[in-house]
Amino acid sequence: CFSLQAATLIVPSQYPTIQSAIDAAGANDTVHVLAGVYPETLAISRKSLVLIGEQAILDGEDKRRGMIITESSVYISGMEFRGQRMENGIGSVIMAIGAPSGNDIMIIDNCRFSPKIADDLVSIKGADCDLILMNSFFNGFSAMRNGYSIVWSGNHFVQMVRNSFDGCQGGGSIIPNSVGGIALQCSVHGVPPYSQGTTCIVEDNRFFGCMGMSINLSNFSTAWIIGNVLSQSPINPRIETNFRLNFCGRVEVLNNRIDRIGGFQVISNSDFLIFANNSVSDITNVRARELMWGLRTYSGAVPIVEFRNNIIYNNQVTSLFASSLNVNAQFNDIRLSGLPANSYHPSNIDVDPMWVDSSKHLAFNSP
């Protein structure tokens, strides 16, 4: 999408505002924004563009959106987005709509987001274009109702890697059962409702002190949630943190650390789920009493579930799987001390911890 043969337009030495440089830029040009505060709302339409900030702040002044991107492939790096909020009923720091061809991509690297607290605000929202979000920082985001930090509908590929969410809050603090956090889906549906070759990767992200920051993945043929840390969210009886895995083909949840969360549950209606090598501890579930729930496929058939090599201890949940489930689970090892390997819903997994004893040392029968 981006060419090395391109001009560089510098703000403010050559152009007084970021928008004036964007308007003057040709295809594949770079807009280089020097240090400073820029009280603007930006619009990019039908061009490939690189936007590079050098300690540059796009300031919404607590009254307007940040960027609207239409039918464009854009690379954004080094920008800080501050004080954005809803405008004319639309809340988004960055909003991107891809072209009907489905070839557009948004790449966001090393940016910082500190928007204004507001109902139903979305930090990054996109449709019909792919997304790569990496090395970025979200601070103090709070969507009080059905808000999300990120809502993205990609054509083929969505990736989030090495981002940090500190003190953020998803939806649901006011409206019971509403959801918030990260919602990623594939907009190209096949039969069953995902297309082969569509991929979502959520890897090495940090969610610290965030309440209700659920990760919702939908309609991908393959999805990975790998190496993320979710820690120290407050307890709220109306809201929980979930991995919602909707209508995907194969989902792998691997090597994540989940601890000191005010409520956590894995909800899946995908064909094949692997939950392995994760650490889940000190979970205080107020509403849900099972760690894993709703395991079924789109057609209602029994899914394949592999649950192995996890460390689970000191959680206030009464069972591993909901007792009403008929799960074709592939258990190839003894995980629960004193319980048979095919026990889907033991009476209390925090009293009889998995892999570790009461001192959190490896149990005798752990591999």
Disulfide bonds with the S-S distance in Angstrom:
none
